[in-house]
Amino acid sequence: MSNEQSPLTNILDIGTGSGLIALMLAQRCPSAHIDAIDIDAEAVAQAKENFADSVFRLQLSAFQSRLQDWQIVNDKCSDGKSYDLIVSNPPYFQNSLKNPDPGRKTARHTDSLSFEELIAHSVRLLAENGVFALILPAEAEEEIRTIASAAGLQLVRVTRVYSKESKPARRVLLSFCRQPSVFSPIEDKLILEDDKGGRSTQYQELAKEFYL
């Protein structure tokens, strides 16, 4: 892969919820348009409201759609559109006790979008030189890496997220691309809290551009 990356033009946020990640992407990528999708109508309504109130409103569009149907719902994809970056913070739980509230259950479980479907449909929509990025529970890392490899994706970066350095990782950030590489993926870690329970210097530096 080249060390130089072209400016991002099209970004897809899968399972956008209130649209927070899409808004952060709009701030980081001023030349990109972000399509944000979610299957929950209330979440999409909230995302649309948040987008409309933002200075980045012209970069953002929210749609109620399953990922599996996205090419059908959004005809922009059917005429050749693909995404330079696809991001998702997918449902967390596959086998744990389910929340009795239907909306919360859909938002937190993989019933409506399995990991296999998430990756297969993301590959379908990903540009040739695009990047597919995920935020996952740490325990899902190996499963996702196996599924992604079988789908022809190359792991390029792993960031493990710790609440404190003394505790096990809680989340993992994975980035994949289509392009084969002889290099091992970059591995690093993000520690959120310092020894006193406040925000770590590393976290403050990472998030400072998003503080109001």
C-alpha positions in Angstrom: 0.0 0.0 0.0 1.1 3.5 -0.7 2.0 5.8 2.2 0.0 8.5 0.6 -3.8 8.5 1.0 -6.1 10.4 -1.2 -8.7 12.6 0.5 -11.8 10.7 1.5 -14.8 11.4 -0.7 -17.5 8.9 0.4 -17.9 7.4 3.9 -20.5 5.0 5.2 -21.3 4.7 8.9 -23.2 1.5 9.6 -25.4 1.5 12.7 -25.0 5.2 13.3 -27.3 5.5 16.3 -27.4 9.2 17.3 -24.8 10.0 14.6 -21.9 10.8 16.9 -19.3 8.9 14.9 -20.6 10.4 11.6 -20.3 13.9 13.1 -16.7 13.2 14.2 -15.9 11.9 10.7 -17.3 15.0 9.1 -15.1 17.2 11.3 -12.0 15.1 10.5 -12.7 14.7 6.8 -14.0 18.1 5.5 -14.0 16.9 1.8 -16.1 13.8 2.5 -19.8 13.1 2.4 -21.0 10.6 5.1 -24.0 8.4 4.6 -25.2 7.2 8.0 -27.6 4.2 8.2 -29.4 2.5 11.0 -32.4 0.1 11.2 -34.0 1.9 14.1 -36.3 4.7 13.2 -35.9 6.7 16.4 -32.2 6.6 16.1 -32.3 7.9 12.5 -34.6 10.7 13.6 -32.2 11.6 16.3 -29.2 11.5 13.9 -31.0 13.7 11.4 -31.8 16.2 14.2 -28.2 16.2 15.3 -26.9 16.6 11.8 -29.3 19.5 11.1 -28.0 21.3 14.2 -24.4 20.8 13.1 -22.1 23.1 11.1 -21.2 19.9 9.2 -24.9 19.4 8.0 -24.1 19.6 4.3 -21.7 16.6 4.6 -24.1 14.3 6.4 -27.1 12.2 5.3 -29.0 9.7 7.6 -31.2 6.9 6.3 -33.3 4.2 7.9 -32.0 1.0 6.3 -30.5 -2.4 6.9 -27.0 -2.8 5.6 -28.2 -5.9 3.6 -30.7 -3.6 1.7 -28.6 -0.5 1.4 -27.9 -0.9 -2.3 -31.7 -1.1 -2.9 -32.6 1.8 -0.6 -29.9 4.1 -1.9 -29.7 4.1 -5.6 -26.5 6.1 -5.5 -24.8 2.8 -4.8 -26.3 1.0 -7.7 -24.7 3.4 -10.3 -21.2 2.6 -9.2 -20.8 4.5 -5.9 -18.4 2.9 -3.4 -17.0 4.0 -0.1 -13.4 5.1 0.6 -14.1 4.4 4.3 -16.7 2.2 6.0 -17.0 2.3 9.8 -19.2 0.5 12.2 -19.6 0.0 15.9 -21.7 -3.2 15.5 -24.0 -5.0 17.9 -22.0 -6.2 20.9 -23.6 -9.4 22.0 -24.2 -12.7 20.3 -24.9 -15.2 23.0 -25.5 -13.1 26.2 -28.8 -12.4 27.9 -31.0 -10.2 25.7 -32.7 -7.0 26.8 -36.5 -7.4 26.8 -36.9 -4.0 25.1 -37.1 -4.6 21.3 -35.2 -1.5 20.3 -32.4 -2.0 22.8 -32.2 -5.7 21.8 -31.9 -4.8 18.1 -29.2 -2.2 18.9 -27.1 -4.4 21.0 -27.3 -7.9 19.5 -26.2 -9.4 16.2 -29.6 -11.0 15.4 -30.4 -8.5 12.6 -26.8 -8.2 11.3 -24.3 -11.1 11.9 -20.6 -10.5 11.7 -20.5 -12.5 8.5 -23.2 -10.3 6.9 -21.5 -7.1 8.2 -18.3 -8.0 6.5 -19.7 -9.5 3.3 -21.9 -6.4 2.6 -19.1 -4.0 3.6 -16.8 -5.7 1.1 -19.5 -5.3 -1.5 -19.6 -1.5 -0.9 -15.9 -0.9 -0.2 -13.8 0.9 -2.8 -10.8 -0.9 -4.2 -8.4 1.2 -2.1 -10.9 1.7 0.7 -10.6 1.0 4.5 -13.1 -0.9 6.6 -12.9 0.0 10.3 -14.6 -1.6 13.3 -15.1 -0.9 17.0 -15.6 -4.2 18.8 -15.6 -5.8 22.2 -12.1 -7.3 22.8 -13.4 -10.8 22.9 -14.8 -10.6 19.4 -11.3 -9.8 17.8 -10.3 -13.3 16.8 -13.7 -14.1 15.3 -13.8 -10.9 13.2 -10.2 -11.3 12.0 -11.0 -14.9 10.8 -14.2 -13.8 9.0 -12.5 -10.8 7.4 -9.5 -12.8 6.2 -11.9 -15.4 4.6 -13.6 -12.5 2.8 -10.4 -11.3 1.3 -9.6 -8.4 3.7 -6.1 -7.6 5.0 -5.8 -6.5 8.6 -3.7 -3.3 8.7 -4.1 -1.9 12.2 -5.1 -3.1 15.7 -5.7 -0.7 18.6 -6.6 -2.3 21.9 -8.5 0.0 24.3 -8.1 -0.3 28.1 -10.0 1.6 30.7 -6.9 1.4 32.9 -3.5 -0.1 32.1 -3.8 -2.6 34.9 -7.1 -4.0 33.5 -7.8 -6.3 30.4 -8.7 -4.6 27.1 -12.4 -3.8 26.8 -12.6 -2.8 23.2 -10.5 -3.3 20.1 -10.3 -1.1 17.0 -9.6 -3.0 13.8 -8.8 -1.6 10.3 -8.9 -3.7 7.1 -8.2 -3.1 3.4 -8.5 -5.1 0.2 -4.9 -4.7 -0.8 -2.5 -7.5 0.1 0.6 -6.5 2.1 3.8 -8.1 3.2 3.8 -5.9 6.3 2.5 -7.0 9.7 -0.4 -4.9 11.0 0.4 -2.0 13.2 -0.5 -2.8 16.8 -0.9 -0.2 19.6 -3.0 0.5 22.6 -5.2 3.3 24.0 -5.5 3.8 27.8 -8.5 5.9 28.7 -7.9 6.6 32.4 -4.9 7.6 34.5 -4.1 6.1 37.9 -6.4 8.7 39.6 -9.4 7.8 37.4 -9.2 10.9 35.3 -8.8 11.0 31.5 -5.3 9.9 30.5 -3.0 12.3 28.7 -3.1 9.9 25.7 -6.9 10.1 25.5 -7.0 13.8 26.0 -4.6 14.3 23.1 -6.6 12.0 20.9 -10.0 13.6 21.6 -9.0 17.3 22.1 -10.3 18.4 18.7 -13.8 17.1 19.6 -14.2 19.0 22.9 -16.7 21.8 22.9 
